[in-house]
Amino acid sequence: MTMQRTRLSTLANVTSSRFNSFFGNPWRRISLQLICVLFGVFSGQAIVTTAGQTAQWDVTAAGLLLLFTEATSRIV
């Protein structure tokens, strides 16, 4: 079953292909991966400082957030 060609689906396809061709360059891909890793580390540390005030769940929350961010980055 194929989807109907609408303006929204065409825009999504064109945007996706341009995004893939832009990050097809190895240096851009590596820099995007590095930015994603650093964002994951930053998010983990931000959760540690806010959720870790009671010092019970800080390491667990930071680890889970880091895994979630990295998995999301990998999927996208």
Phi, psi and omega in degrees: 000126180257152180275155178286140179279105176248173178296323180293316179292323177295317178297319178296318180293317180294316179297317179297316180292323177292320178297316179294321179289326178294317181268014174286337176293130183300323181292320178292321179295317179296318180292324176295319178295321178295319177297319179296318178296315180295324176294323177296318178294318178298316179297319178297318179290327178294321178292323179299318183286330182267311183278345185267021181295329178271354178060033177249318186243014187294314181290319180295314180296319180295318179296317179294319179294321178296316178296319179296315181295317180292321178294319178296318178297321181292320181292315181289000000 
